[in-house]
Amino acid sequence: MLRLIPALALFATPAAAQDAPSPQRMKADVERMVRFGTRHTASSTTDPRRGIGAARKWVQGEFERIGRTCGGCIATEAIARDFTGPRAPQGLNVANVLGIQKGSEPGRVVMLVAHLDSRNSDVMDAVGDAPGANDDASGVALLLEAARALSKEKHKATIIYGALTGEEQGLWGATLLAETARDRGWTVDAVLSNDMVGNTVGQNGVRIADRVRVFSEGIRFAETLEEQRRRRGDGGEDDGPSRALAKAIRATAATMPGALEVFAVRRPDRFGRGGDHEAFLRLGYPAVRFTVAAENYDQQHQNVRVENGREYGDTVDKMDFDYAAKVTAINIAVTRRLAGAPSAPAGVSVDGAVSTDSTVQWQAVPGAARYRVHWRRNDAQDWTDHREVEGTQLVLEDVIVDDHFFGVSALSADGKESIVAFAGRTVPQTVPGSTTR
């Protein structure tokens, strides 16, 4: 059974009444985190008012408070492990605070993460002030605001809100959470990492308040050399799971009245730099990074001071909370979509060499009501055509495989759509004594 769906319906978001993210609440949350003085991962874990221990306890309390308003729909958990590295040669206990909102399919997860730790000019200084307002109290405030909104609804996938530590020492908190997901056997549909999402004035004084950058990898870090060669042959460099996630984010935001433009950057992170999402990419999970469009480097990793009339330091007064709320709104909409949709199909392939028709097939997805087959000409970046089907195969007549790319997404009964899984070549099955050409 085939159905054509208007393009505008592809990424529709439910119109149920939802509270908009509050700039005022986000500002209050960032101010509270700044008042801990420093949130350096090696700072005090016992002082009730200062240091990473007090900050973690406060974040856990906020998740618990939100959980109480929804009848216990959010549980909290702390996970911890010791790490050693150049920025912690004597070893350091890294602990993450998780808010866990279980869905009806609890083993399938969508993660929103941000790092709670901060630093100043000296990455080894665990005592001096390090307010870390934008980097990254803004991201943690986003998690809390997203939890306030999403906890009012029921979802199929479990939503993990992760306040991570050890980012400044080597992405250790993210590594811990990614490996926890692997060890617990979670199916990770998406990871949205938010790191510096609250300022709009850049180093050059130019204000950019109408867009947010979303970074994603193309060729997957976790692919083997043989898999990379196969992807190169198929032309799928721009359609790995993380790139597909970035495209879904951009398409979702485009349906939201007054939303920021999503600048989908075709690079894993800023030039020569990195962030927490990379720890998830190493294990093959779809992950992206949200970051402001205009960075001010005087307000990153700096002691608060004034030199020659120039202000340094990551302080609350440099932030734009209306902008941060708009970034939060996109995170909420994308999480709502993916947590309500089935997982993306696996085993998606296309066959049609020396033919004028293309046959796309895939494995059935638990909970999928139907599937959406996408295609586009090879010289386009975004999907231009689609067709819906209830089975797991579709023959597209007069759509030549040499000239087109293909992908498949899974749909829930109410139309929520997974990310699109790219269709590679059908891999021939061999039996002993047989040959393939």
Kinemage of the C-alpha trace (Angstrom):
@kinemage 1
@onewidth
@group {chain A} dominant
@subgroup {mainchain}
@vectorlist {calphas} color= white
{ca met a 1} P 0.000 0.000 0.000
{ca leu a 2} L 1.508 3.328 -1.092
{ca arg a 3} L 0.569 6.819 -0.011
{ca leu a 4} L 1.966 10.156 -1.107
{ca ile a 5} L 2.316 12.653 1.758
{ca pro a 6} L 2.698 16.420 1.244
{ca ala a 7} L 6.230 17.603 1.946
{ca leu a 8} L 5.058 20.032 4.646
{ca ala a 9} L 3.728 17.109 6.700
{ca leu a 10} L 7.076 15.377 6.909
{ca phe a 11} L 8.270 16.912 10.120
{ca ala a 12} L 5.075 18.128 11.753
{ca thr a 13} L 5.241 18.642 15.501
{ca pro a 14} L 2.223 17.968 17.759
{ca ala a 15} L 0.275 21.109 18.465
{ca ala a 16} L -0.633 20.171 22.032
{ca ala a 17} L -0.421 23.018 24.478
{ca gln a 18} L 3.109 23.152 25.855
{ca asp a 19} L 4.858 25.652 28.067
{ca ala a 20} L 7.490 27.615 26.198
{ca pro a 21} L 10.995 27.503 27.691
{ca ser a 22} L 11.419 30.309 30.214
{ca pro a 23} L 14.401 32.674 29.834
{ca gln a 24} L 13.823 33.796 33.416
{ca arg a 25} L 14.038 30.268 34.842
{ca met a 26} L 17.115 29.528 32.766
{ca lys a 27} L 18.809 32.695 34.024
{ca ala a 28} L 17.995 31.773 37.615
{ca asp a 29} L 19.434 28.287 37.097
{ca val a 30} L 22.652 29.625 35.558
{ca glu a 31} L 23.039 32.182 38.356
{ca arg a 32} L 22.636 29.410 40.906
{ca met a 33} L 25.348 27.318 39.274
{ca val a 34} L 27.696 30.287 39.079
{ca arg a 35} L 27.251 30.876 42.813
{ca phe a 36} L 29.042 27.591 43.508
{ca gly a 37} L 32.216 29.553 42.762
{ca thr a 38} L 33.924 26.810 40.824
{ca arg a 39} L 32.633 23.572 39.381
{ca his a 40} L 36.055 22.236 38.474
{ca thr a 41} L 35.883 18.439 38.430
{ca ala a 42} L 38.670 18.260 41.040
{ca ser a 43} L 37.089 20.870 43.330
{ca ser a 44} L 35.520 20.046 46.684
{ca thr a 45} L 32.959 17.276 46.821
{ca thr a 46} L 32.129 17.899 50.503
{ca asp a 47} L 31.724 21.670 50.851
{ca pro a 48} L 27.945 22.320 50.987
{ca arg a 49} L 28.192 25.666 49.180
{ca arg a 50} L 31.198 25.605 46.864
{ca gly a 51} L 32.581 23.170 44.322
{ca ile a 52} L 31.482 20.343 42.085
{ca gly a 53} L 29.963 18.278 44.893
{ca ala a 54} L 27.531 21.009 45.886
{ca ala a 55} L 26.701 21.666 42.228
{ca arg a 56} L 25.963 18.004 41.555
{ca lys a 57} L 23.759 17.790 44.634
{ca trp a 58} L 21.817 20.850 43.502
{ca val a 59} L 21.251 19.479 39.977
{ca gln a 60} L 20.095 16.158 41.399
{ca gly a 61} L 17.692 18.036 43.654
{ca glu a 62} L 16.269 19.889 40.658
{ca phe a 63} L 15.677 16.635 38.763
{ca glu a 64} L 13.983 15.236 41.867
{ca arg a 65} L 11.834 18.357 42.173
{ca ile a 66} L 10.735 18.062 38.538
{ca gly a 67} L 10.076 14.348 39.053
{ca arg a 68} L 7.755 15.046 41.954
{ca thr a 69} L 5.590 17.305 39.785
{ca cys a 70} L 4.933 14.434 37.368
{ca gly a 71} L 4.269 11.732 39.937
{ca gly a 72} L 7.776 10.339 39.933
{ca cys a 73} L 8.185 10.106 36.144
{ca ile a 74} L 11.847 11.175 36.460
{ca ala a 75} L 14.215 9.129 38.615
{ca thr a 76} L 17.738 10.254 39.428
{ca glu a 77} L 20.920 8.243 39.331
{ca ala a 78} L 24.594 9.033 39.896
{ca ile a 79} L 27.210 7.074 37.992
{ca ala a 80} L 30.914 7.464 38.747
{ca arg a 81} L 34.321 6.091 37.844
{ca asp a 82} L 37.972 6.990 38.349
{ca phe a 83} L 39.933 8.413 35.419
{ca thr a 84} L 43.595 9.339 35.045
{ca gly a 85} L 45.169 11.588 32.436
{ca pro a 86} L 47.465 14.564 31.838
{ca arg a 87} L 44.976 16.926 33.479
{ca ala a 88} L 44.522 14.605 36.467
{ca pro a 89} L 47.798 12.672 36.834
{ca gln a 90} L 46.896 11.439 40.333
{ca gly a 91} L 43.507 10.213 39.191
{ca leu a 92} L 40.086 11.760 39.620
{ca asn a 93} L 36.642 10.448 40.455
{ca val a 94} L 34.235 11.587 37.752
{ca ala a 95} L 30.543 11.512 38.616
{ca asn a 96} L 27.525 12.256 36.425
{ca val a 97} L 24.010 13.125 37.560
{ca leu a 98} L 21.280 11.570 35.423
{ca gly a 99} L 17.590 12.323 35.254
{ca ile a 100} L 15.891 9.263 33.752
{ca gln a 101} L 12.387 9.560 32.334
{ca lys a 102} L 11.368 6.021 31.441
{ca gly a 103} L 9.340 5.457 28.314
{ca ser a 104} L 7.096 2.597 27.326
{ca glu a 105} L 10.127 1.093 25.525
{ca pro a 106} L 12.642 1.592 28.348
{ca gly a 107} L 15.659 0.032 26.636
{ca arg a 108} L 15.563 2.598 23.847
{ca val a 109} L 16.920 6.023 24.765
{ca val a 110} L 17.237 9.589 23.554
{ca met a 111} L 19.859 11.568 25.472
{ca leu a 112} L 20.203 15.262 26.183
{ca val a 113} L 23.586 16.011 27.750
{ca ala a 114} L 25.634 18.989 28.926
{ca his a 115} L 28.697 19.299 31.131
{ca leu a 116} L 28.389 20.698 34.610
{ca asp a 117} L 32.116 21.227 35.273
{ca ser a 118} L 33.879 24.538 34.665
{ca arg a 119} L 37.457 25.844 34.503
{ca asn a 120} L 39.374 29.115 34.434
{ca ser a 121} L 42.633 30.087 32.704
{ca asp a 122} L 44.562 27.308 34.455
{ca val a 123} L 42.959 23.955 33.729
{ca met a 124} L 44.683 22.526 36.819
{ca asp a 125} L 43.245 25.194 39.163
{ca ala a 126} L 40.556 23.433 41.179
{ca val a 127} L 40.269 26.177 43.815
{ca gly a 128} L 40.018 29.554 42.054
{ca asp a 129} L 36.751 30.968 40.785
{ca ala a 130} L 35.495 29.503 37.504
{ca pro a 131} L 31.926 30.747 36.959
{ca gly a 132} L 31.346 28.815 33.722
{ca ala a 133} L 28.090 30.603 32.937
{ca asn a 134} L 27.903 29.916 29.218
{ca asp a 135} L 30.436 27.043 29.328
{ca asp a 136} L 28.434 25.129 30.314
{ca ala a 137} L 25.876 26.136 32.913
{ca ser a 138} L 23.812 27.224 29.895
{ca gly a 139} L 23.649 23.609 28.711
{ca val a 140} L 22.693 22.267 32.141
{ca ala a 141} L 19.974 24.931 32.433
{ca leu a 142} L 18.710 23.706 29.065
{ca leu a 143} L 18.508 20.142 30.417
{ca leu a 144} L 16.447 21.259 33.389
{ca glu a 145} L 14.109 23.346 31.263
{ca ala a 146} L 13.683 20.496 28.774
{ca ala a 147} L 12.888 18.117 31.635
{ca arg a 148} L 10.235 20.500 32.940
{ca ala a 149} L 8.494 20.459 29.547
{ca leu a 150} L 8.950 16.836 28.501
{ca ser a 151} L 8.030 15.424 31.924
{ca lys a 152} L 4.464 16.582 31.290
{ca glu a 153} L 4.136 14.042 28.488
{ca lys a 154} L 4.524 10.297 28.039
{ca his a 155} L 7.027 8.995 25.500
{ca lys a 156} L 7.943 5.669 23.935
{ca ala a 157} L 11.699 5.986 24.305
{ca thr a 158} L 13.363 6.679 27.637
{ca ile a 159} L 14.786 10.195 27.884
{ca ile a 160} L 18.123 10.589 29.673
{ca tyr a 161} L 19.039 14.063 30.937
{ca gly a 162} L 22.767 13.874 31.643
{ca ala a 163} L 24.673 16.509 33.657
{ca leu a 164} L 28.231 15.343 33.022
{ca thr a 165} L 31.560 16.180 34.646
{ca gly a 166} L 35.148 15.748 33.530
{ca glu a 167} L 34.588 17.389 30.150
{ca glu a 168} L 37.450 19.823 30.645
{ca gln a 169} L 39.779 16.984 31.665
{ca gly a 170} L 39.153 14.838 28.580
{ca leu a 171} L 35.434 14.184 27.915
{ca trp a 172} L 35.484 11.713 30.803
{ca gly a 173} L 31.890 12.100 31.945
{ca ala a 174} L 30.653 11.608 28.397
{ca thr a 175} L 32.889 8.558 28.027
{ca leu a 176} L 31.418 7.156 31.240
{ca leu a 177} L 27.822 7.663 30.052
{ca ala a 178} L 28.495 6.299 26.556
{ca glu a 179} L 30.119 3.172 27.996
{ca thr a 180} L 27.289 2.824 30.510
{ca ala a 181} L 24.823 2.831 27.613
{ca arg a 182} L 26.852 0.149 25.865
{ca asp a 183} L 27.236 -1.994 28.988
{ca arg a 184} L 23.523 -1.800 29.821
{ca gly a 185} L 22.537 -2.693 26.287
{ca trp a 186} L 20.601 0.498 25.594
{ca thr a 187} L 19.576 1.274 22.035
{ca val a 188} L 20.698 4.881 21.647
{ca asp a 189} L 18.595 6.605 18.992
{ca ala a 190} L 20.133 10.066 19.429
{ca val a 191} L 22.426 12.141 21.631
{ca leu a 192} L 21.919 15.917 21.718
{ca ser a 193} L 24.909 17.565 23.386
{ca asn a 194} L 24.514 21.212 24.347
{ca asp a 195} L 27.750 23.051 25.099
{ca met a 196} L 27.755 26.859 25.170
{ca val a 197} L 24.240 27.707 24.046
{ca gly a 198} L 23.660 31.042 25.762
{ca asn a 199} L 25.515 33.986 24.182
{ca thr a 200} L 24.978 35.940 20.970
{ca val a 201} L 27.866 38.447 20.751
{ca gly a 202} L 31.062 37.115 19.217
{ca gln a 203} L 34.728 37.968 19.675
{ca asn a 204} L 34.465 40.607 16.965
{ca gly a 205} L 31.473 42.301 18.595
{ca val a 206} L 29.031 41.043 15.974
{ca arg a 207} L 25.731 39.786 17.363
{ca ile a 208} L 24.206 36.659 15.800
{ca ala a 209} L 20.916 35.848 17.490
{ca asp a 210} L 18.991 34.158 14.683
{ca arg a 211} L 20.784 30.822 14.321
{ca val a 212} L 22.447 28.011 16.233
{ca arg a 213} L 25.201 25.727 14.986
{ca val a 214} L 24.709 21.959 15.018
{ca phe a 215} L 27.878 19.956 14.350
{ca ser a 216} L 27.801 16.403 13.000
{ca glu a 217} L 30.206 13.873 11.567
{ca gly a 218} L 29.858 12.499 8.030
{ca ile a 219} L 32.080 9.440 7.749
{ca arg a 220} L 31.571 7.656 11.055
{ca phe a 221} L 34.377 7.507 13.607
{ca ala a 222} L 33.247 3.997 14.530
{ca glu a 223} L 33.337 2.589 11.006
{ca thr a 224} L 35.902 0.026 9.999
{ca leu a 225} L 38.101 0.706 6.997
{ca glu a 226} L 36.040 -1.723 4.953
{ca glu a 227} L 32.826 0.046 5.978
{ca gln a 228} L 34.338 3.386 5.013
{ca arg a 229} L 35.327 2.041 1.629
{ca arg a 230} L 31.820 0.706 1.104
{ca arg a 231} L 30.298 4.057 2.097
{ca arg a 232} L 32.668 5.836 -0.276
{ca gly a 233} L 31.548 3.552 -3.086
{ca asp a 234} L 27.883 4.124 -2.248
{ca gly a 235} L 28.278 7.908 -1.971
{ca gly a 236} L 26.955 8.039 1.581
{ca glu a 237} L 29.499 10.426 3.090
{ca asp a 238} L 26.788 12.993 3.885
{ca asp a 239} L 24.247 10.538 5.276
{ca gly a 240} L 25.723 8.777 8.308
{ca pro a 241} L 23.471 8.536 11.391
{ca ser a 242} L 24.815 11.714 13.022
{ca arg a 243} L 24.500 13.726 9.824
{ca ala a 244} L 20.971 12.346 9.421
{ca leu a 245} L 20.249 13.499 12.980
{ca ala a 246} L 21.508 17.006 12.172
{ca lys a 247} L 19.295 17.128 9.095
{ca ala a 248} L 16.306 16.019 11.186
{ca ile a 249} L 17.047 18.786 13.685
{ca arg a 250} L 17.202 21.393 10.935
{ca ala a 251} L 13.968 20.136 9.365
{ca thr a 252} L 12.170 20.078 12.717
{ca ala a 253} L 13.253 23.629 13.557
{ca ala a 254} L 12.066 24.807 10.147
{ca thr a 255} L 8.480 23.900 11.129
{ca met a 256} L 8.588 25.901 14.386
{ca pro a 257} L 7.227 29.469 14.253
{ca gly a 258} L 9.920 31.954 15.269
{ca ala a 259} L 12.576 29.269 15.711
{ca leu a 260} L 16.278 29.804 15.212
{ca glu a 261} L 17.794 28.731 11.924
{ca val a 262} L 19.793 25.533 12.370
{ca phe a 263} L 23.197 25.978 10.763
{ca ala a 264} L 24.015 22.307 10.159
{ca val a 265} L 27.819 22.353 10.082
{ca arg a 266} L 29.276 19.445 8.120
{ca arg a 267} L 32.147 18.831 10.545
{ca pro a 268} L 32.254 16.849 13.812
{ca asp a 269} L 33.034 19.996 15.844
{ca arg a 270} L 34.642 23.410 15.577
{ca phe a 271} L 37.933 23.441 13.694
{ca gly a 272} L 40.517 21.447 15.641
{ca arg a 273} L 38.330 21.325 18.770
{ca gly a 274} L 36.021 18.805 20.395
{ca gly a 275} L 33.252 18.137 22.879
{ca asp a 276} L 31.253 15.531 24.758
{ca his a 277} L 29.344 14.210 21.742
{ca glu a 278} L 32.593 12.740 20.413
{ca ala a 279} L 32.639 10.140 23.186
{ca phe a 280} L 29.325 8.817 21.856
{ca leu a 281} L 30.522 8.896 18.251
{ca arg a 282} L 33.422 6.634 19.226
{ca leu a 283} L 30.908 3.938 20.135
{ca gly a 284} L 28.848 4.443 16.992
{ca tyr a 285} L 25.904 6.337 18.518
{ca pro a 286} L 24.222 9.166 16.549
{ca ala a 287} L 25.360 12.345 18.310
{ca val a 288} L 25.544 16.064 17.542
{ca arg a 289} L 26.693 19.222 19.279
{ca phe a 290} L 24.614 22.401 19.665
{ca thr a 291} L 26.719 25.558 20.086
{ca val a 292} L 26.099 29.276 19.714
{ca ala a 293} L 26.617 30.905 16.326
{ca ala a 294} L 28.974 33.548 17.752
{ca glu a 295} L 31.731 32.538 20.172
{ca asn a 296} L 33.606 35.046 22.339
{ca tyr a 297} L 36.957 33.523 23.265
{ca asp a 298} L 37.598 36.126 25.983
{ca gln a 299} L 34.670 34.546 27.800
{ca gln a 300} L 35.895 30.949 27.598
{ca his a 301} L 38.369 29.354 30.037
{ca gln a 302} L 39.409 32.715 31.500
{ca asn a 303} L 39.955 34.146 34.957
{ca val a 304} L 37.463 36.965 35.545
{ca arg a 305} L 39.435 40.216 35.152
{ca val a 306} L 39.830 43.439 33.212
{ca glu a 307} L 43.081 44.107 31.352
{ca asn a 308} L 43.634 47.306 29.374
{ca gly a 309} L 39.905 47.903 29.383
{ca arg a 310} L 39.199 44.428 28.003
{ca glu a 311} L 36.848 42.179 29.995
{ca tyr a 312} L 37.616 38.508 30.446
{ca gly a 313} L 35.555 35.775 32.081
{ca asp a 314} L 32.520 33.567 31.529
{ca thr a 315} L 29.926 35.506 33.493
{ca val a 316} L 26.132 35.695 33.501
{ca asp a 317} L 25.956 39.295 32.291
{ca lys a 318} L 27.410 38.276 28.916
{ca met a 319} L 24.555 35.859 28.202
{ca asp a 320} L 21.356 36.146 26.170
{ca phe a 321} L 18.646 34.040 27.812
{ca asp a 322} L 15.994 34.691 25.181
{ca tyr a 323} L 18.393 33.037 22.734
{ca ala a 324} L 19.130 30.164 25.118
{ca ala a 325} L 15.398 29.533 25.461
{ca lys a 326} L 15.082 29.269 21.673
{ca val a 327} L 17.887 26.692 21.539
{ca thr a 328} L 16.052 24.817 24.292
{ca ala a 329} L 12.816 24.866 22.309
{ca ile a 330} L 14.524 23.114 19.392
{ca asn a 331} L 15.979 20.465 21.714
{ca ile a 332} L 12.531 19.850 23.194
{ca ala a 333} L 10.845 19.534 19.793
{ca val a 334} L 13.480 17.143 18.454
{ca thr a 335} L 13.444 15.015 21.602
{ca arg a 336} L 9.647 14.864 21.543
{ca arg a 337} L 9.742 13.706 17.930
{ca leu a 338} L 12.437 11.052 18.335
{ca ala a 339} L 11.198 9.755 21.688
{ca gly a 340} L 7.762 9.271 20.153
{ca ala a 341} L 8.995 7.649 16.947
{ca pro a 342} L 10.313 4.129 16.405
{ca ser a 343} L 14.036 3.573 15.962
{ca ala a 344} L 15.515 4.121 12.523
{ca pro a 345} L 15.402 1.034 10.307
{ca ala a 346} L 18.414 -1.254 10.090
{ca gly a 347} L 19.652 -3.170 7.068
{ca val a 348} L 18.536 -0.519 4.600
{ca ser a 349} L 19.802 -1.307 1.121
{ca val a 350} L 19.099 -0.545 -2.514
{ca asp a 351} L 19.537 -2.636 -5.638
{ca gly a 352} L 19.119 -1.598 -9.243
{ca ala a 353} L 22.421 -1.782 -11.074
{ca val a 354} L 21.967 -1.827 -14.877
{ca ser a 355} L 18.237 -1.255 -14.403
{ca thr a 356} L 15.834 1.657 -14.749
{ca asp a 357} L 14.118 0.676 -11.474
{ca ser a 358} L 15.465 0.785 -7.918
{ca thr a 359} L 14.467 -1.654 -5.169
{ca val a 360} L 14.797 -0.412 -1.602
{ca gln a 361} L 14.460 -2.853 1.281
{ca trp a 362} L 15.005 -2.837 5.038
{ca gln a 363} L 14.391 -4.751 8.241
{ca ala a 364} L 11.123 -4.374 10.132
{ca val a 365} L 11.262 -2.036 13.132
{ca pro a 366} L 9.355 -2.903 16.349
{ca gly a 367} L 6.531 -0.443 16.875
{ca ala a 368} L 6.651 1.028 13.366
{ca ala a 369} L 3.215 1.604 11.814
{ca arg a 370} L 4.711 2.307 8.387
{ca tyr a 371} L 7.869 3.516 6.689
{ca arg a 372} L 8.856 6.507 4.593
{ca val a 373} L 11.188 5.892 1.672
{ca his a 374} L 13.141 9.023 0.731
{ca trp a 375} L 15.167 9.738 -2.343
{ca arg a 376} L 16.963 12.626 -4.008
{ca arg a 377} L 19.170 13.241 -6.983
{ca asn a 378} L 22.848 12.673 -6.327
{ca asp a 379} L 23.625 16.376 -6.684
{ca ala a 380} L 21.249 17.377 -3.840
{ca gln a 381} L 22.016 17.409 -0.102
{ca asp a 382} L 18.474 17.063 1.239
{ca trp a 383} L 15.738 14.564 0.496
{ca thr a 384} L 13.358 15.855 -2.159
{ca asp a 385} L 10.916 12.971 -2.711
{ca his a 386} L 9.311 10.320 -0.569
{ca arg a 387} L 6.695 7.617 -0.521
{ca glu a 388} L 5.100 5.709 2.352
{ca val a 389} L 4.731 1.958 2.553
{ca glu a 390} L 3.607 -0.529 5.190
{ca gly a 391} L 5.884 -3.378 4.114
{ca thr a 392} L 9.668 -3.582 4.099
{ca gln a 393} L 10.367 -3.209 0.383
{ca leu a 394} L 9.558 -0.706 -2.331
{ca val a 395} L 10.281 -0.818 -6.060
{ca leu a 396} L 10.616 2.671 -7.519
{ca glu a 397} L 10.000 2.456 -11.226
{ca asp a 398} L 12.045 4.725 -13.489
{ca val a 399} L 14.102 6.037 -10.572
{ca ile a 400} L 17.616 5.099 -11.621
{ca val a 401} L 19.982 4.110 -8.809
{ca asp a 402} L 23.000 5.615 -10.588
{ca asp a 403} L 21.440 9.078 -10.306
{ca his a 404} L 19.799 8.952 -6.861
{ca phe a 405} L 20.415 8.377 -3.167
{ca phe a 406} L 17.861 6.572 -1.018
{ca gly a 407} L 16.987 6.300 2.667
{ca val a 408} L 14.223 4.973 4.911
{ca ser a 409} L 12.698 6.250 8.141
{ca ala a 410} L 10.179 4.597 10.462
{ca leu a 411} L 6.893 6.210 11.477
{ca ser a 412} L 4.731 5.780 14.547
{ca ala a 413} L 0.955 5.509 14.233
{ca asp a 414} L 0.626 9.235 14.971
{ca gly a 415} L 3.251 10.195 12.388
{ca lys a 416} L 6.376 10.782 14.466
{ca glu a 417} L 9.404 10.034 12.321
{ca ser a 418} L 12.790 8.532 13.113
{ca ile a 419} L 15.976 9.778 11.545
{ca val a 420} L 16.583 8.545 8.003
{ca ala a 421} L 18.814 5.497 7.519
{ca phe a 422} L 20.840 5.667 4.313
{ca ala a 423} L 20.520 2.840 1.791
{ca gly a 424} L 23.795 1.249 0.751
{ca arg a 425} L 24.291 -1.456 -1.799
{ca thr a 426} L 22.690 -4.805 -1.192
{ca val a 427} L 25.503 -7.072 -0.016
{ca pro a 428} L 25.352 -10.417 -1.848
{ca gln a 429} L 25.042 -13.459 0.387
{ca thr a 430} L 27.653 -16.108 -0.419
{ca val a 431} L 27.623 -19.825 0.233
{ca pro a 432} L 30.599 -22.192 0.334
{ca gly a 433} L 31.894 -22.847 -3.160
{ca ser a 434} L 30.033 -19.924 -4.732
{ca thr a 435} L 31.534 -16.832 -6.326
{ca thr a 436} L 30.263 -13.297 -6.797
{ca arg a 437} L 31.232 -10.781 -9.428
